[in-house]
Amino acid sequence: MTLNLDNIFAEKSPCDRCDQFDECKDSELACRAFSFYVLNGFFYEETPKYPTNNLFNKIFKEDDNALKNYLKSVRAKEQMGIVDLFEKE
């Protein structure tokens, strides 16, 4: 399968025009919006952008299952009414 990189990069990413972009790039940080974007190719504007090194590692240094399990746990917490906007490392 051949990927058309123009199409991939044409989609809006959560990092576009984000004030935290340089800090994330320099310090290896990532947020929930970016993790959802990595898995699905899109993201929701209202997704919190509180980047952590822990989430960066789940995306880039662990396997895909670690990231999928993390996002499932976040969704489950939200469905139970537990909102942890500032995820701890």
C-alpha positions as CSV (number, residue, x, y, z in Angstrom):
1,M,0.0,0.0,0.0
2,T,1.3,3.4,-0.9
3,L,0.6,6.3,1.4
4,N,0.0,9.8,0.0
5,L,1.7,12.0,2.5
6,D,0.1,15.1,1.1
7,N,-3.3,13.8,2.2
8,I,-2.0,12.7,5.6
9,F,-0.5,16.1,6.4
10,A,-3.4,18.0,4.9
11,E,-5.6,17.1,7.9
12,K,-5.7,19.5,10.8
13,S,-3.7,18.3,13.8
14,P,-4.0,19.3,17.4
15,C,-0.5,20.8,17.2
16,D,-1.4,23.3,14.6
17,R,-1.3,26.8,16.2
18,C,-0.9,25.3,19.6
19,D,0.9,27.5,22.1
20,Q,2.7,24.4,23.6
21,F,4.1,23.0,20.3
22,D,7.7,24.0,20.9
23,E,7.7,22.9,24.5
24,C,6.2,19.5,23.5
25,K,8.7,19.1,20.7
26,D,11.7,20.0,22.8
27,S,10.7,18.1,26.0
28,E,9.1,15.0,24.4
29,L,5.6,15.8,25.6
30,A,2.2,14.8,24.2
31,C,-1.5,15.5,25.1
32,R,-4.7,13.5,24.8
33,A,-5.7,15.4,21.7
34,F,-2.5,14.3,19.9
35,S,-2.8,10.7,21.1
36,F,-6.3,10.4,19.7
37,Y,-5.1,12.0,16.5
38,V,-2.3,9.4,16.2
39,L,-4.8,6.5,16.5
40,N,-7.7,7.9,14.5
41,G,-6.4,10.6,12.1
42,F,-8.6,13.3,13.6
43,F,-9.3,14.8,17.0
44,Y,-12.0,16.7,18.8
45,E,-11.4,20.4,19.4
46,E,-12.7,20.2,23.0
47,T,-10.2,17.5,24.0
48,P,-7.9,18.7,26.8
49,K,-4.3,19.6,25.8
50,Y,-2.3,19.0,29.0
51,P,0.9,17.4,27.6
52,T,2.9,14.9,29.7
53,N,6.0,12.9,29.1
54,N,4.2,9.8,30.1
55,L,1.7,10.1,27.3
56,F,4.6,10.8,24.8
57,N,6.2,7.6,25.9
58,K,2.9,5.7,25.3
59,I,2.7,7.0,21.8
60,F,6.3,6.8,20.7
61,K,8.1,4.3,22.9
62,E,5.6,1.7,23.8
63,D,3.3,-0.4,21.6
64,D,-0.1,0.6,20.2
65,N,-1.9,-1.4,22.9
66,A,-0.5,0.8,25.6
67,L,-2.0,3.9,24.0
68,K,-5.3,2.2,23.2
69,N,-5.6,0.9,26.8
70,Y,-4.8,4.4,28.2
71,L,-7.5,6.0,26.1
72,K,-10.0,3.3,27.0
73,S,-9.3,4.0,30.7
74,V,-9.8,7.8,30.2
75,R,-13.1,7.2,28.4
76,A,-14.3,4.8,31.2
77,K,-13.4,7.4,33.9
78,E,-15.3,10.1,32.0
79,Q,-18.3,7.9,31.7
80,M,-18.2,7.4,35.5
81,G,-18.1,11.1,36.0
82,I,-14.4,11.2,36.9
83,V,-12.7,14.1,35.2
84,D,-9.0,14.3,35.6
85,L,-7.9,17.1,33.3
86,F,-4.4,17.3,34.8
87,E,-3.2,13.8,34.4
88,K,-0.3,12.9,36.7
89,E,2.8,11.2,35.5
